C-alpha cells in the first residue's frame, strides 16, 4: 500500500479490515478473484463549490466556498461504503447553509460577514460528514460575485460620489481663492487711498510752506492743489504714446482753471 493511501480489503467481496501503508500478507488470492482492496487517499483535498442565492436587498450573488477534506483513518470503512460521491454530498450541505444565511443579509453585510458564513458552513458539514468517515478541516468563503449589472451600478454610484466630492472640493477652493483675492484687492485699495491722502496732505503742507499761505486761507491752498493735479494729469496723458488726445489749452489755461475754481468749483469760505 502506498504511504499516502489507506484501504479496506475484502475477501470474497466481504469486508475484512483496514490496510495501512506498507507490505501486508492478506492470504492466498486464487486467480486474483478472492481478495480485493479499496483504497482512498489520506491527503487533504480541497473542493470548490459555488451556490447562487439572493440577498436581503434582492441582489443575486454567487458565493464560492472552498472545503478542505480528508478521510478519517479510523473510519475508512464509512468513507468507502457509506457515500457513493462525498463531493456531491458536501456541495449539497454547502448550498443548504449558504441559502439559509445569505438571504438574511444585505449585499454589504455579505461582504462584511464572509467569515461568519464560512463558520456556519464549517459547523454544518463538519458534524454531518463525520458520520460518513470524512474530516472537514476548514471551510472558506473565497468569493462573493454579484450580478454584472449590479456591479456596474455600484461602480457608477461610487464614481458619482467621488465626482461630487471632487466638485465640492474644487468649488470650495475657488471660493477661498475668490475671497482672498477680494480681501487683497480691498486692502490694496485701502492702502492706495491712504497713500493718496497722505500724498495730498504732504503737497498741501509743502505748498503752504513754500508760498507762505496762511492756515485760514484754505481756498487758496485748494486752488494750488487742483492746478498741480491738472498738470500731473497732463503729464500722465503725455506718457501714453499709443493714443492721441486733443485738449483745449492756451497760455492762460492755468489762470482759467484757477478762475473756474474761484467762480464755481469751490464754495466761498
Secondary structure as UniProt FT lines:
FT   TURN            3..4
FT   STRAND          5..11
FT   STRAND          15..19
FT   HELIX           30..32
FT   STRAND          35..41
FT   STRAND          45..54
FT   TURN            56..57
FT   STRAND          60..71
FT   HELIX           73..75
FT   HELIX           76..81
FT   HELIX           86..101
FT   HELIX           102..104
FT   HELIX           107..112
FT   HELIX           114..130
FT   TURN            131..133
FT   STRAND          134..146
FT   HELIX           148..211
FT   TURN            215..216
FT   HELIX           218..239
FT   TURN            241..242
FT   TURN            251..252
FT   HELIX           253..260
FT   HELIX           261..265
//
